[in-house]
Amino acid sequence: MLQTSIKNESGVNQSAETLRLVLPLMTRHKIPATPENYAIWFHYVTNDRPGLTEYIDRLLERKTPFTEEVNEHIHQQFLSECDLRQAEQVRKEIASALAEATTALRHTGSEADHYRKVLGRFDKTCGTAETVDDIYSLLNTVLEETHNMQESMERLQQDFIAKSKDMDRLKQELDQVRKQASTDALTGLYNRTTFFDSLEAVDAESDPFINPYCVVMIDIDHFKRVNDTFGHLVGDKVIRFVADSLRQSTKGQDCASRYGGEEYALMLPNTTLVNAVTLCNRIREHIAKTNLVRSGTKESLGQITISAGVAQNRSGEGRIELLARADKALYLSKERGRNRVTASEE
């Protein structure tokens, strides 16, 4: 009891200390004290969500205002999870369909066993039947049972056809749940969580000297100007356009993701630094040459460009360090005039 009490007291003290750090931060940056916002800054202070602390530190460094949209985006990217209720509902429906199928099989198995016994009795008594009427009576019983068995098998077949359709529907629903959990709602690209999962998997199988891989950090240049001039709906259109360009230029095991806001990340397996830079310059040139216009007025949005930073994995280097090098290369692209790709040379 004493140990439990001490442990509980320690947990309370730790939570109180975290709260003491979180609230002044939220107040300083004029962040509304909603449960979602408190959760963001709680995990920022405890630094227990991969990428969250680094992402907020970058926003602070840029002096980005924590607007409602920014707060919502942070929560969606780092704290949202798969719609477990929908997934659980699909799981229950699958279990129910399997249970019904099992019951149908058991019922049909019972009828089949009965049918076997009828045939067995016919085989035994047919040889001892003394009159045609006796044989006729036995045969009539067998025919009746055969008819019943046929009907039972037809019902079972129809049941399984229906269950097969139900299973197909449930699979589609489950695929949709998985897709929602792994993709960004606005662009359809992979989300940040999926990017990190893909990065972890590729990193585990990669040898920098045999099959290196590259990560790329990408940012839309002067995106705030687009939002301020044309509004957020047009801004979303630009975000989707860049996302489509990335999707069309990547293939196979490549992972193109929306990293946050107007930022994107690419994970390119089995790709050298030179080839990754070449690919990114091809994407950059395509975007810069495309003239986007407002759908109603046909007013040009001006030239849309991107900046990118590329880094290739190194022996003994952690994934966070690799991302940091790509991110630093991105900011070198910004400092050198934007609309360019910079390779990490550290």
N, C-alpha and C positions, 0 to 999 in steps of 0.2 A: 504493500500500500504506500509505504514511504517513497519507494522508487518511482511508482506511478505518479505520485503527487509532485515529486521533484521534476519529472519529465514534463508533466502538464504545465507546471509553473514556468519551465524553461521555454516551452512552446509559446505560452502567452507572452512572456517577456520578449521573445524574438518577434512575434507578430506586432507587439506594441512598438518595438524599435523600427520595424519596417514601416508601420503607419506613420511614425514620427518623421520619417524621411520622405514618404510619398506625398503627403498632403502639402507641405511647403513647395515641392516641385510643381504640383498641379496648380497651386495658387500663383506661383511665379510666372508660369506660362499661360495663365488665364484659361485653364482647361476645366470645363464643367465637371462637377463631382458626380458623375453617373457611375453605376456599377461597372459598365464596360470600360470607361476611362480609368477608373480605379484599378481594374484588373490589368490594364496595359502598363500602368506605372508601377504597380506592385511587382510585376514580372521584370520590369526595367531595373528596379532596385535590386531584386534578388538575382537577376541575370541568369534565369533558369530556362529561357526560351531561346534556342539558337537563332542568332541574327537580329533579334528584337533590339537588344541594347545597342548594337552597332548601327542599326538603322536609325534609331532615335538620336544617337550621338551625331550622325551625319545631318539630320534635320536641324539639330541645335547649332551645329557648326555653320550651317547655311542661314541660320536665323529664320527658318521657315515657320510661319504662323501655324499653330495647331488648331486649324479650323475644324468644323464639324465633319467636313468631308475627309480631311486628313486623319482625324481620330477614327472615323468609321473604317477608313482604308487600313489603318494599322491593325485594328481589331480583326478585320476580315482576313488579313494576310497572315497574322501570327497566332491568333487565338481562336478563330473559327475552326470547327471540326466538321466532319461528315455528319449529315443529318441522320443521327443514330436512330431516331424514332422511325423514319421511313425504312431504314435498313432492317430494323427489328420487325416491322410489319411484314416486309417481304420474307424474312426468315420464318415468321409464324405461318404465313400462307404456304410456303414450301413444305413445312412440317405437316400442315393440315392435309395438303395434297398427297404427301407420301403415306400418311396414316390411312386416308381413304383408299388409296391403291392397295395398301397392305391388307385392309379389311376385305376388299373385293377379291384379292387373291386367296385369302383364307376361306372366304365363302365358297369360291369356285372350287378350291381344293377339297372342301367338304362334300360338295356335290359330285365331284369326280370320284371321290372315294366310295360314295353311295352307288354311283354308276358301275364301278368295278365290282362291287358286291352283287349287284343285280345280274351282271354278265356271268359272274361266278356261279350264282344259283342256277341260271339258265343252263350253263354248261353241265352242271351236276345232275339236274333233274330232267334235262332233255333226253338223255339216254334211257331213263327209266319210265318215261311217259308211255302210257298204254294205249291212248287213243289220239286221233287227230285233233279232237277238241282240246285235249290236254296240251298238245304241242302248240295249237293256235293260241291258247290262253297265255302260255309262256312267251310266245313270240310277240303277242300284243303288248305284254308288260315291257318287254325289251324295247319295242318300237316307241312306246310312250316315254320311257326313260331316256331313250336316245334323242327324242324330240325335245324333252326338257333340257338335256345336256347341251343340245345345239343352241337353244334359246339362251341358256346361261353363258355360253361362250360368246355369242353375239353381243349380249349385254356387256360382257367383260371387254370385248373389243371396242365397243362404243365408249365405255368408261375410260379406257386407256387412250383413245383418240382425244377425248375431252381433256384428260389429265395432261396429255402431251402438249396441247394448246395452252393449258394453264401454266405449265412449266416454261414454255417459250415466253409467255407474257411476263412471268416472274423474273426470268433471266434478263429480259429487256429492262424491267424496272430496276433490277439490281445493277445492271450496266450503267443505267442513268445515274443511280446514286453514286457509283464509283466515279463516274465522269464529273459529277458536280463536286465531289470531294477533291479531285485532282486538277481541275482546270479553273482558270480565271473567268468569272461570269461575263465581263465586258468584252474580252478579246478572244476567248476560246483557247488561248495558249495555256500551257501548264502553269499552275500557280507556284508560289515560292516554296511551299512545302514539298511539292513533287520535284522541283528543281534540286533541292537539297537531298532528297531520297535518291534521285538519279545520279547526282554528283558522288554521293557516298558509295553507290554500287559500282560506278565506273572507276573510282579511285582505288577501290579494293582490288580490282582486277588489272590495273594499269601498271606498267613498268616504264618509267621515264625514258629508258634507253631503248626499249623495244617497241612499245605501243603507247606513246605519250598521248595526252589529251590536253585540250585547251578550254579555258573558260573566258567568256567575253562579257563585259559590262557595257551596256548601251544606254544612252540618255538622249531624249529629244531636245534639240537646241532651242532655247528661248521659248519654251512651251508656255510659260506664264504669259508671254505676250499674246499667244493664240487665245488662251482663256480670257484674258482681260479684254481683248479686242472683239472676239466673236462669241464668247460665252462657252459654258462647259459642254453643251451638246456638241458644238463643233470640235471642242477639245477632245471629246470622246471619239469623234470620227477620226481625228488625227491619230489617236492612240491605236484605234483598230486598224488604220491603214498601215502603220509601222508594223503592227503585229502580223498582218497578212503578208507583208514583205518578208518578215523573218520566217514565217511558216513555209512560204513558197521556196525559200532558199535553203532550207534544212531538210534532212531526210534521214531514213534509217534510225539509228540509235541517238541521233542528235536530239537535244532537249532545248526547245525555245520556250522561255517562260516570261511572264510579266513579273518583274521583281518588286515593283511597287510604283504607284503613280505613273509617271512618264518614263520609268526605268525598266529595262529588260535585261535578262541574262541568258546567255547561250552556253550550253555544255556540249563540246564537240569531241566525242571519243575518237581514238585512232587518228588524231589530227596534229600535225606539227604547227609550230608558231607561224612559219611562213605561209602555210596553206590557210590557216585561220585568218591571218591578216588579209590575204587575197580574197577570201570569201566575204569578209566584213566590208572591204572596200567595194566589192561588187554590189552588196546590199546598200551601202551608203550612196553610191552613185545612182542607183535606181531610184531611191527615195528622193534625192536632190533634183533629179530630172523630171519627176512627176509633178504636174500642176494640179493641186487640189482646189476645188471651187465649192462654194456653198450651193446646196442642192436647189434652193429656191431662186436666189438672185444671180447665180453663176459668178458671184464675186470671188476673185482669186484670194486664197488664204496666204499668198506669198510663198516663198520657197521654204519648204520643210526640210530640215537637215538633222542628222544625228551625229553624235560623237561616240567613239568606242575605245575601250581599253582591252587589250588581249594579254593573257598570261598562259604559259605552258607549265604543266606540273614539273616539279623537281624532286629528286631523291631526298627523302627525309623531311619533306615539307608537308605541313598540315593543310587541310582544305581551307581553313579560315585565312591562313597566310597567303594561299594562292588567290583567294578572292580579294584580299586586301591589295595584292599587287595589281590585279586587273582593275580594281577600283582606282588605284593611284594612277594607272596609265590612262584611265578615262579622264581624270581631272587634268592630266597633262594635255590631253586633246582639247579640253575646254580652254586651258590657259594659252594654248598655241593658236587659238582662233576658231575653234569648233569646226564642224563638218570634216572631221578627219579621224583616222584610226591610228592609235599608238600602241606599239608592242612594249610590254614590260621588259626593261633591260637590266633590272637590278640583279 
